[in-house]
């Protein structure tokens, strides 16, 4: 007689995943608002579109991941921050287009389902979503033992937002002479970790304390990607912002180029802001060429705001009153 084989014996425990999902449903429901029509559990998330609030609504959507920052979380066995990273990264990507977020969906894939890890990740999702008044209306949990090793997992998120068509921020009005303002990052955010890990973990353990950082290496690398939506929302209400760039993979130049009309390029004054020590540490230990640093990391600027220079003092005063640090980091010029 052939030996029987069950799905659980093959490495997939549906009951364990379902049990964990039931336990986190209450937390997830705390992100919901009156427009969410169904709790998680159906084949899709249901959201009532606020049609009456817009004349010409345009939906803006974005999907992203956390990259190899997840390997730092796995190594430290700390998983409550990467969920926040994912939400905030996706939120920033649509906010720089002028959109207000409507809802968020997540994907969690793993080799062996671990309820404690899953619950920490969901805790991160919920915290970031609640901070942004962003409903988490659905997602997918997949246990795939032959694709991921035990202890490994991956995350992805999708966000949908809306903007009035005539309020889309697309950079088309940007001209030569406009200035660039920079809003600080708090570290690597979610980009450059393949290089950072290779360099830093060749010398340090995650729990090693580094005086230059005034922090442990692992804790520094797991700092949560900042949410710039509140800053963006206030800026565009008070000033005629021409363009916004979320500084992710590709660094300052490549991400700013994405919002510029043909024939224009950004000219950064690289000495006009303080570069956080984590980047100096990576550059020095790895002898990383300056050009590579600039193409890989945000170097301390997570958001670039492009505007006519006549509004410079107004924005700086506005930011100072709100205790938001904003500095002039360069200007837009014609390409040669």
N, C-alpha and C positions, 0 to 999 in steps of 0.2 A: 504494500500500500504506500502511495506517495505521501510524503510528509506535507501537511497543510501549511500554508503561509498566509498570515494576515497583514493588513496594511500597517498595523502597529509594529509587527515584527520586521517589516521592511523599513521602519524608521520614521513613520508618520503617525503621530498620536492625535487624532482628531478630537477626542474627548478632552484632552489636556488643553488644547487650543481654545475649544469652545468654553470650557470652564473659566479660563483666564479672560476671555472676551466678556463673559457675563459679569465678571468681577469689576471690569473697568468701564462698563456701559454707563454707570451712574456718573463717573467722572467725566466721560465724554459728553454726556447729555448736559453737563453744566456749561458747555461752550455754546449750546443751542440758543437761538432766539425764536421769535414768533413766526419767522418765515420758514423754519425747518419743519417740514410736514410729517416726517416719519423718523422714528428712532433707527439707529444702526441695526442691521439684521436683514433688511430686504435686499433685493438684487441691485438696488441703486439708492443713492441719496436723493431726497426730495427737498427742493428749495423753491419757494414761491418768489418769482422774480418781481422786484419793485417797479413794475412798468410805469405806474403813474408818477413816479418821481423823476422821469426823464423824458425829454422830447425826442432825442435821437441817441438812444443808448447803444454803446459799443461794448461787447464783452472782450475782456482781455484775460488770457489764460497762460499759465507757465508751469512747467514740470522741471524738477531738479532733484539732485541728491546731495549727500554730505561728503562724498568722496572718501579718501583714505583717512580722513579724520576719525572714521569709525574704528580703525585699527588702534588708534590711541585709546579710545573709549573701551575697547575690548581688553587691551593690555592693562588698563587701570581698573577694569571691572566697575566702571562708572558710566551709566547709560542714560542719565536723566537730562543731560545737556544737549545731546545730539538731536533729540526730537525738537528742541527749541531752535537749534541751528537750522533745521530743515524748514520749519514754518517761517522763520524770519527771512531766510534767504529767498524763498519763493515770494513772500510778501513784498520784499524790497524790489524784486524784479518787475512786478506789475505796478508798484507805487511810482516808480520813476517814469512810467508812461502816463501818469495822472489818474490811475484807477483807484477806486475804493474796493476793498476786498469783500466778496460775497460769501464764499465758503472754501473749505480745504478738504482734501482727501489724501490718505496716506497709503503707502505700500511697505510691508515688512516681510522680508524673505529671510529664512534662516536654514541652517543645516539640522539642528536639533532644537526643538522648541523649549525655551527656558522661561517659565512663567515670571520669575523675578526680573529678568532682563526685559521682557516684554512690558511688564507693568512700569518699570522705570522709564522706558521709552515713551509709553503713553502718557506718563506724568509730565514729561517734557512737552509733548504735543499739546496737552491740555493747558499747561501754564502759558505757553506762547500764544495759543489761540485765545485764551481768556484775556490776556494782556492786550490783544489786538481786536477784541470783540469779533472774533472770527470763528464761525461755527465749523466744527469738525463733523462732517455729515456722513462719512463712510470711509472705507478703505479695504485693504486686502492683506491677509496674513497667510503666508505660504511656507510650509515646512518641506524642504527639499534636501534630503540627506546626502544625495550623490552630487549635488551641485555646490553646496557649502559644507565645510568641515564643522564638526561640533564646536560650538562657541562662536562661530562666525555668523554674521547677518548683514543685510543690506537694507537701506532705507531709500524711499523716493516719495516725493509729494507733488500734488497738483493743486494749484490754486486758481480760482476764477474770480475776477473782479469786473467792475463796470465803470465806464466813464462816458460823460456826455461827449458826443462826437466833436463839438467845437472846443472842447477842453482837453483833448488829447495833447500830451507833451511829446512832440516828435522831432524837435530840433530843427525843423525846416526854416525857422526865422532867425537862426543863429548867423551872425556875420563876423567878419574879421574885426578884431578889436574888442569883442565881448570878453568878459573876464570869467575865470573859473574860481569858484570857491570850494574849499574842501571841508567836509565834516569828518571828524576823526573816526577811525576804527579802534577796536580795543585789542587788536592782534591779527592773527592770520584769517579770522572768520572761517571760511570753509574751503580755502584754496591754497595750493602750494604744499600740501602735507606730504606728498610723495618725496619731495626734496627735503623738506624740514625734518621728517622722520629719519631719513637716511643719514643726514648730517648729525642731528642732535642725539639720536640713540646709538650712534657710534662712540659717543663719549659719555653720555649720561644714562641713568635709569630714570623712569618716570617720577620716582619719589625723591630724586636728588634735588636739593635746594641750590639755586643759583643766585648769588648776591646781586648780580647785574639786573636780574628780573625782580628781585625781592619776592620770589615765588618758587614753587617747585616746578620743574620742567613740565610734568604731566598736566598740572593745574593750569599752567600758562597756555598750553596747547589746547586745552578744553574750554577756554573762555568762550562764552556764547556769542555767536554772530549777532551783531546789534540789529534791532528793528528800527529802520529809519522812517517808517510811515508817519508817525506823529510829527516829526520835523518837516517832512515833505508836505504834509497836509496843511500845516500852518504857513509854510513859505509860499506855496502857490496861491493861498487865499489873500496874502498881503502884497505879493510882488509878482511882476510879470516874468516868471521864470521861463527861459527859452528852451532849456534842455537839462536833463538829469541823467547821470550815469552811476549805476550800481557797480562798484569796483570788485569784480570777481576774477575768475581765471583769465589771464591775459594782462592783468595789471592795469595801471592808470591810462596809459596811452591807448591800448587796444580797445578798452571798454568805452573810453570817451569818444574815440573815432566812430563808434557804432551809432552815435546820435548826431554826428556832424554832417552837413550837406557836402556834396562833392566839392573839392577844391579847397577845403579847409582842414587844418590839423591843429591839435592842441600843443601849446608850447608851455611846458611846466617849468616853474622855478623850483628846482629840486631841493633847494636849501631853505625854502620858505616855511617849512613846518618841521616839527620835531618827530623824527622817526623812532618808533617804540624800540626799546632795547632788544626785544626778541628777534627783530630783523637784523640788527647789528651782530648779534650772537651767531645767527645762522650764516651770515655773510663771512664773518671772521673765521669760524671753525671750518667751514667748508670751502674757504677761498673762492666763493661764488663770484663770478664776474658781475659787475654792476648792471650791465645790460640784462643779464639773466635774472637778477633780483627784481628789476623793474618790470619784466615781462611775466614774472611768476607770482609776485606778492602785491598786496595793496599798499605796503610800506607806510601804513598808518593813516591812509585816507580811504574811507569806506564808501563815501558818496561825493560826487562832483556836481556842483550846481553851476549852470552857465546862465549868465544874465548880463544885461547892458551895464557898463561901469558906472552909470549915473546912480544906480541903486546900491552901490557898495556900502556906503556909510549907513544907509538905512537898514540894510540886512545885518551889518555888524552890530548896530545898536539893538536891533530886534533880538538877535541871538544872545547878546550880553544880558539883556533883561530876563531872558528865559534860562540863563546859565547854560546855553548851548555853545560849545566852542566851534567857531567857524573862522577859517582864515583864507586869505587870497593865495591861490597856489599857481596861478599862471593866466594865460590868455589864449584866445583863438587867433590864429594867423592863417594867411593864405599859404597853400602848399606850393612848392617850387616845381 
